[in-house]
Amino acid sequence: MRAPHTPALRLVDSITELGPADAGCVAVSGSHGGLSSARYALAAHPLLSVFNDAGVGKDAAGIAGLAWLQGHGLAACTVSHMSACIGLAKSTLDSGVVSHANEAARALGIEPGKALLPQLPTTIRRPA
């Protein structure tokens, strides 16, 4: 059993794979950062949700979930679609470069323009 302050790292190709048991985790996904994905993240309530910006898109739809999650007090960021494959969480983790971050994510030390992996909390429990 892990200590309560040690978040688990969850790699999910789709944010829809998260559930209530994932509350407080660091969720690294391959999903876009739009509103539909953000709703799934809100339901699971991770410490940090990581998405793909999917090229940002029209009306910034690919990152719209970040502000929405901020409104609910949840940290979220995206990696650039040019740095990681959409739909592949391992690609997000291994090669993702943060493109956008909400204020809650910035408070955790997440900075746009830098590789994601070195920015993740050093206390996360990595999957076996």
Salt bridges, closest charged atoms under 4 A:
ASP22 OD1 - ARG10 NE 2.82
ASP53 OD1 - HIS81 ND1 3.09
ASP94 OD2 - LYS90 NZ 2.60
GLU111 OE1 - LYS114 NZ 3.21
